[in-house]
Amino acid sequence: MNRRLLCCVLSLSVGCVLMMGCQISPSGRDRLLLHSPQQLSAVGQRQFEALKQQAIQQDRLDRNPTHQRRVACVVDALNRTLPGGQRWRFMILRDSSANAFAMPGGYLGVHSGLLDVATTADQLATVMAHEMAHVLAQHSNEQASMETLVQGGLMAASILGGLSPQNVQHLGMGAQYGLLRPYSRRHEQEADRMGLMIMAKADFDPAAAVTLWRKMQPSRMPVYLSTHPSNQQRIADLKRLQWVVQPVFRQAREQGYRPNC
């Protein structure tokens, strides 16, 4: 196949991919989704079970009854207000970092260190709702789709442009910092907005998000190199969103949704 024909084939392929995979995000922006939710849910289940088995083997699974009750109460309360009736499962890992994660299919992982920082149910709900929002918004699908597209573009640049491996590597670094990482920051900001609304509907006070992030260790990495907004930027965004979510929180409280956590 000559170079001109190859160029045409690659261009047509990319165009078809973009047309088939282009969708609208919960916040109204265009995005690319190449994988089905069912595929990612199956992957999430396998990853969750593998991580759980690994934690059991390494004696890192936190079975502390107090920790279990705290997380279960918050997750159950959030479950009751989520669409689709999906029931989220969780595990707690003995890890000193204040972190949590979510996987497609409705799976949550909580580091025990987070429970030392998120000292109230509202603060813990901030993190749980944020992680749930990532999955509900299909951010992992979006990120995987973008990475697939970037890899295809780098391959095309290598073949069609006759670039050396070193130049292709430089292009890859440019894509990472100029495209993929900013994309991930948009995910974080979108998950913050969605998470606030999720926790407000479950009668957790969204104002706790500001308190929590003030307690978090600030990242020392420059924002343009980070996948997350700076703490200062995040706190400012969370404060600005309170006028949107506080009425939802007050309505949930008037309807008696208050969870006993």
RODO-2510 file (C-alpha; in nm, 4 decimals, decimal comma):
residues 261
     n   res          X          Y          Z
     1     m     0,0000     0,0000     0,0000
     2     n     0,1519     0,3342    -0,1024
     3     r     0,1698     0,6317     0,1306
     4     r    -0,1123     0,8294    -0,0344
     5     l    -0,3541     0,5367    -0,0179
     6     l    -0,2548     0,4666     0,3411
     7     c    -0,3202     0,8302     0,4290
     8     c    -0,6684     0,8099     0,2766
     9     v    -0,7492     0,4880     0,4634
    10     l    -0,6308     0,6293     0,7964
    11     s    -0,8220     0,9557     0,7456
    12     l    -1,1414     0,7672     0,6580
    13     s    -1,0986     0,5378     0,9590
    14     v    -1,0478     0,8264     1,1997
    15     g    -1,3492     1,0075     1,0526
    16     c    -1,5711     0,7031     1,1004
    17     v    -1,4492     0,6586     1,4575
    18     l    -1,5253     1,0207     1,5417
    19     m    -1,8733     1,0059     1,3889
    20     m    -1,9676     0,6822     1,5657
    21     g    -1,8161     0,7670     1,9035
    22     c    -1,9016     1,1358     1,9453
    23     q    -2,1429     1,1986     2,2341
    24     i    -2,2378     1,4753     2,4770
    25     s    -2,1082     1,4783     2,8353
    26     p    -2,3326     1,5538     3,1370
    27     s    -2,2052     1,9131     3,1321
    28     g    -2,2830     1,9534     2,7607
    29     r    -1,9393     1,9230     2,5996
    30     d    -1,8617     1,7032     2,2979
    31     r    -1,6563     1,3919     2,3695
    32     l    -1,5499     1,0594     2,2229
    33     l    -1,6759     0,7260     2,3641
    34     l    -1,5528     0,4163     2,1816
    35     h    -1,6405     0,1496     2,4400
    36     s    -1,9769     0,0255     2,5612
    37     p    -2,0739     0,0635     2,9307
    38     q    -2,1208    -0,3140     2,9436
    39     q    -1,7617    -0,3725     2,8346
    40     l    -1,6242    -0,1348     3,0937
    41     s    -1,8486    -0,2741     3,3684
    42     a    -1,7093    -0,6209     3,3027
    43     v    -1,3554    -0,4832     3,3183
    44     g    -1,4368    -0,2964     3,6391
    45     q    -1,5718    -0,6098     3,8039
    46     r    -1,2615    -0,8099     3,7139
    47     q    -1,0298    -0,5357     3,8375
    48     f    -1,2213    -0,4926     4,1626
    49     e    -1,2174    -0,8642     4,2406
    50     a    -0,8478    -0,8906     4,1501
    51     l    -0,7602    -0,5960     4,3765
    52     k    -0,9676    -0,7427     4,6577
    53     q    -0,7976    -1,0818     4,6312
    54     q    -0,4584    -0,9135     4,6248
    55     a    -0,5476    -0,7107     4,9346
    56     i    -0,6588    -1,0270     5,1153
    57     q    -0,3347    -1,2043     5,0267
    58     q    -0,1295    -0,9065     5,1455
    59     d    -0,3444    -0,8618     5,4578
    60     r    -0,4354    -0,5070     5,3502
    61     l    -0,8143    -0,5424     5,3606
    62     d    -0,9498    -0,3216     5,6385
    63     r    -1,2278    -0,5065     5,8229
    64     n    -1,2511    -0,2572     6,1112
    65     p    -1,6243    -0,2587     6,2068
    66     t    -1,6309     0,1167     6,2723
    67     h    -1,4728     0,1906     5,9352
    68     q    -1,7110    -0,0506     5,7630
    69     r    -2,0175     0,1106     5,9224
    70     r    -1,9042     0,4641     5,8362
    71     v    -1,8487     0,3897     5,4691
    72     a    -2,1533     0,1612     5,4329
    73     c    -2,3862     0,4249     5,5792
    74     v    -2,2678     0,6930     5,3361
    75     v    -2,2676     0,4636     5,0316
    76     d    -2,6155     0,3298     5,1140
    77     a    -2,7517     0,6834     5,1492
    78     l    -2,6030     0,7857     4,8138
    79     n    -2,7344     0,4667     4,6529
    80     r    -3,0924     0,5604     4,7398
    81     t    -3,0832     0,8774     4,5299
    82     l    -2,8914     0,7546     4,2248
    83     p    -3,0809     0,6789     3,9015
    84     g    -3,1091     0,3259     3,7700
    85     g    -3,1130     0,1510     4,1071
    86     q    -2,7464     0,0544     4,0842
    87     r    -2,6048    -0,0721     4,4134
    88     w    -2,2440     0,0237     4,4718
    89     r    -2,0052    -0,2188     4,6406
    90     f    -1,6980    -0,1062     4,8313
    91     m    -1,3858    -0,2286     5,0025
    92     i    -1,1579    -0,0494     5,2475
    93     l    -0,7832    -0,0883     5,2060
    94     r    -0,5310    -0,0283     5,4812
    95     d    -0,3414     0,2612     5,3289
    96     s    -0,2368     0,5839     5,4998
    97     s    -0,3075     0,8038     5,1958
    98     a    -0,6310     1,0053     5,1948
    99     n    -0,7621     0,8555     4,8736
   100     a    -1,0479     0,6653     4,7126
   101     f    -1,1308     0,5342     4,3666
   102     a    -1,4235     0,4033     4,1651
   103     m    -1,4530     0,1485     3,8864
   104     p    -1,7163     0,1019     3,6157
   105     g    -1,9915    -0,1331     3,7213
   106     g    -2,0439     0,0255     4,0627
   107     y    -1,7283    -0,0520     4,2604
   108     l    -1,5583     0,1720     4,5164
   109     g    -1,2253     0,1486     4,6946
   110     v    -1,1538     0,3540     5,0067
   111     h    -0,8139     0,4018     5,1694
   112     s    -0,8272     0,3935     5,5483
   113     g    -0,6247     0,7154     5,5552
   114     l    -0,9200     0,9004     5,4041
   115     l    -1,1266     0,8214     5,7130
   116     d    -0,8748     1,0111     5,9251
   117     v    -0,9137     1,3233     5,7091
   118     a    -1,2851     1,3039     5,6203
   119     t    -1,3982     1,3116     5,9824
   120     t    -1,7707     1,3702     5,9183
   121     a    -2,0282     1,1877     5,7083
   122     d    -2,0705     1,4971     5,4897
   123     q    -1,6968     1,5101     5,4173
   124     l    -1,6831     1,1385     5,3406
   125     a    -1,9868     1,1752     5,1130
   126     t    -1,7962     1,4468     4,9242
   127     v    -1,5323     1,1958     4,8175
   128     m    -1,7699     0,9026     4,7582
   129     a    -2,0066     1,1106     4,5444
   130     h    -1,7136     1,2540     4,3478
   131     e    -1,5816     0,9062     4,2657
   132     m    -1,9281     0,7824     4,1737
   133     a    -1,9660     1,0806     3,9422
   134     h    -1,6539     0,9786     3,7491
   135     v    -1,8168     0,6435     3,6687
   136     l    -2,1653     0,7795     3,6014
   137     a    -2,0180     1,0340     3,3589
   138     q    -1,8180     0,7567     3,1837
   139     h    -1,4895     0,9403     3,2328
   140     s    -1,2834     0,6206     3,2167
   141     n    -1,4467     0,5405     2,8813
   142     e    -1,3683     0,8895     2,7572
   143     q    -1,0076     0,8806     2,8723
   144     a    -0,9485     0,5342     2,7233
   145     s    -1,1059     0,6488     2,3947
   146     m    -0,8834     0,9573     2,3793
   147     e    -0,5742     0,7501     2,4482
   148     t    -0,6729     0,5101     2,1691
   149     l    -0,7162     0,8031     1,9309
   150     v    -0,3829     0,9592     2,0309
   151     q    -0,1995     0,6293     1,9861
   152     g    -0,3529     0,5937     1,6413
   153     g    -0,2418     0,9467     1,5543
   154     l     0,1129     0,8792     1,6697
   155     m     0,1237     0,5619     1,4631
   156     a     0,0015     0,7522     1,1580
   157     a     0,2615     1,0256     1,2185
   158     s     0,5335     0,7635     1,2401
   159     i     0,4254     0,5845     0,9208
   160     l     0,3288     0,8810     0,7062
   161     g     0,5822     1,1314     0,8334
   162     g     0,8795     0,8987     0,8495
   163     l     0,9527     1,0272     1,2016
   164     s     1,2258     0,8792     1,4144
   165     p     1,1293     0,6969     1,7383
   166     q     1,2698     0,9928     1,9335
   167     n     1,0448     1,2405     1,7509
   168     v     0,7426     1,0147     1,8003
   169     q     0,8260     1,0035     2,1722
   170     h     0,8372     1,3840     2,1824
   171     l     0,4978     1,3982     2,0117
   172     g     0,3650     1,1533     2,2697
   173     m     0,4857     1,3726     2,5551
   174     g     0,3228     1,6743     2,3919
   175     a    -0,0060     1,4876     2,3632
   176     q     0,0173     1,3749     2,7256
   177     y     0,0665     1,7236     2,8681
   178     g    -0,1247     1,9203     2,6063
   179     l    -0,4260     1,6948     2,5532
   180     l    -0,4722     1,4011     2,7877
   181     r    -0,3829     1,5700     3,1160
   182     p    -0,5996     1,8813     3,0596
   183     y    -0,8765     1,6449     2,9548
   184     s    -0,8401     1,4700     3,2895
   185     r    -0,8611     1,8026     3,4721
   186     r    -1,1919     1,8659     3,2958
   187     h    -1,3072     1,5280     3,4241
   188     e    -1,2177     1,6293     3,7787
   189     q    -1,4066     1,9555     3,7531
   190     e    -1,7087     1,7801     3,6034
   191     a    -1,7012     1,5131     3,8766
   192     d    -1,6840     1,7865     4,1418
   193     r    -2,0008     1,9474     4,0028
   194     m    -2,1856     1,6183     3,9656
   195     g    -2,0649     1,4933     4,3028
   196     l    -2,1971     1,8002     4,4824
   197     m    -2,5399     1,7442     4,3286
   198     i    -2,5373     1,3719     4,4149
   199     m    -2,4511     1,4333     4,7804
   200     a    -2,7005     1,7203     4,8089
   201     k    -2,9850     1,4978     4,6864
   202     a    -2,8875     1,2425     4,9535
   203     d    -2,9076     1,5176     5,2219
   204     f    -2,5333     1,5562     5,2765
   205     d    -2,4238     1,9182     5,3093
   206     p    -2,2240     2,0233     4,9979
   207     a    -2,0514     2,2959     5,2012
   208     a    -1,8478     2,0134     5,3576
   209     a    -1,6627     1,9815     5,0268
   210     v    -1,4947     2,3167     5,0860
   211     t    -1,3963     2,2180     5,4397
   212     l    -1,2570     1,8857     5,3228
   213     w    -1,0415     2,0286     5,0468
   214     r    -0,8982     2,2857     5,2840
   215     k    -0,7766     1,9912     5,4929
   216     m    -0,6257     1,8036     5,1978
   217     q    -0,2508     1,8159     5,1381
   218     p    -0,1934     2,0624     4,8513
   219     s    -0,0267     1,9208     4,5422
   220     r     0,3186     2,0612     4,4779
   221     m     0,3050     1,9698     4,1110
   222     p     0,2421     2,2606     3,8697
   223     v    -0,1174     2,2625     3,7485
   224     y    -0,0203     2,2160     3,3835
   225     l     0,1574     1,8890     3,4749
   226     s    -0,1171     1,7643     3,7040
   227     t    -0,4299     1,5621     3,6266
   228     h    -0,6146     1,7498     3,9040
   229     p    -0,6915     2,1190     3,9531
   230     s    -0,4872     2,2951     4,2200
   231     n    -0,6419     2,2947     4,5687
   232     q    -0,6894     2,6717     4,5500
   233     q    -0,8701     2,6484     4,2160
   234     r    -1,0797     2,3548     4,3318
   235     i    -1,1903     2,5297     4,6529
   236     a    -1,2848     2,8413     4,4560
   237     d    -1,4918     2,6314     4,2141
   238     l    -1,6652     2,4443     4,4987
   239     k    -1,7536     2,7684     4,6745
   240     r    -1,8910     2,9151     4,3517
   241     l    -2,1171     2,6107     4,2997
   242     q    -2,2797     2,6307     4,6424
   243     w    -2,5590     2,8591     4,5199
   244     v    -2,6634     2,5813     4,2785
   245     v    -2,6507     2,2837     4,5169
   246     q    -2,7559     2,4345     4,8506
   247     p    -3,1246     2,4661     4,7448
   248     v    -3,1162     2,0954     4,6483
   249     f    -2,9682     2,0114     4,9875
   250     r    -3,2342     2,2143     5,1706
   251     q    -3,5109     2,0449     4,9725
   252     a    -3,3727     1,6995     5,0588
   253     r    -3,3599     1,7980     5,4270
   254     e    -3,7197     1,9219     5,4194
   255     q    -3,8250     1,5871     5,2724
   256     g    -3,6581     1,4022     5,5590
   257     y    -3,3834     1,2217     5,3714
   258     r    -3,1247     1,2822     5,6458
   259     p    -2,9095     0,9668     5,6758
   260     n    -2,8143     0,8593     6,0274
   261     c    -2,4401     0,8394     5,9686
***
